[in-house]
Amino acid sequence: MRTSAILPFIEQLKSAAYILIVTHKNPDGDAIGSSLGLSALLKEHGIKTCVVVEDSLPHFLMFLPQLEDVVVFNQFPSKVQEEMNKASCIICTDFGQMDRCGMIEPLIRQSKAPRLLIDHHPDPDQTAFDAMYHDVKASSTSELVSLFASEFFPETKLTKEMATCLYTGLVTDTGCFRFGLRTQTFLVASQLFQLGIDVEQIITSVFDSHSEQRLKLTGFTLLNKLVHLPEYRTAYISLSEEEMKPFDPRKGDTEGLVNYTLSIEHVRFGVFFNQKPDGTIRISFRSKGTFQTNDIARRFFQGGGHRNASGGVFSGTIEEAIQYFLSILPQYQEQLISLP
């Protein structure tokens, strides 16, 4: 889906002196990969860019090229304001609701620069953007940036650095080519591969570069905090701040824990309750098949996302969040039991 404004916006984009790229808070591989890949594309075209994000990157993404383009709002708020004031255009990547960029939201709304959305999440806020390059069928925003490059910047040469960023986003959001796939996903991956990227380095950095403490945290979680509800074909895990302290977790150390729930035979719905430093409970939902996790995230937990991967929040204790979830689950029992 694209608004009719996309073509005139592209002309404006190509003549812009300075473009600001913004992605969502708690950035993952696709958020950073797509943003850095897009930044590299625009710079190759001769446009100055800056990538802005609310909070710091997880450690496993620190291998990416072009990191000098990133400004973190929590560390340099005045710098972000300065970059925002210079922007001729703003491109928002990997989120469709403006509040997903956290404390940067009011700065974007105050800016007079036109906004382009590049994203694959369902139900974007169309009133927040002047133009959109949007497709919910895409595996990732990185896939869309690759298509965006070939469609609107065919004369601009893609580089190995650009491809490294986009391939990282691709493998992150697809779980290393397990989820959200279509033919176009593999065609894009093939094109990126041909640019000479080091696939082994990317996979190792993203999936196999854990600290000893992270592995111990994972072991503790699976042994002590995994709950299986076979009558609902559901499993969930939870971690409080107090439980995580002995493992001195780094940013990103709880990424992927929710996926272990779906590795139990017959489980089709998995949930992870994670208490953040401010006390808020962040909830990750995952599913197999046609079960719509984003329906639960949207209706009950102020969230949203994809059918098989979404998230939400809960204000209260982690025990209250779990009890609230368990009170909702019977509504979906028949649907979960009937899944193949």
Secondary structure, DSSP 4 states (H G I P E B T S, - for coil): -B-TTHHHHHHHHHT-SEEEEEE-SS--HHHHHHHHHHHHHHHHTT-EEEEEESSPPPGGGTT-TTGGGEEETTT-HHHHHHHHHH-SEEEEES-SSGGGGGGGHHHHHH--S-EEEEE-SSS--GGG-SEEEE-TTSS-HHHHHHHHHHHH-TTSPP-HHHHHHHHHHHHHHTTTTTSS--HHHHHHHHHHHTTT--HHHHHHHHHS---HHHHHHHHHHHHHSEEEEGGGTEEEEEE-HHHHGGG-PPTTTTTTGGGGGGGSTT--EEEEEEE-TTS-EEEEEEESTT--HHHHHHHHSS-EE-SSEEEEEESS-HHHHHHHHHHHGGGGHHHHHT--
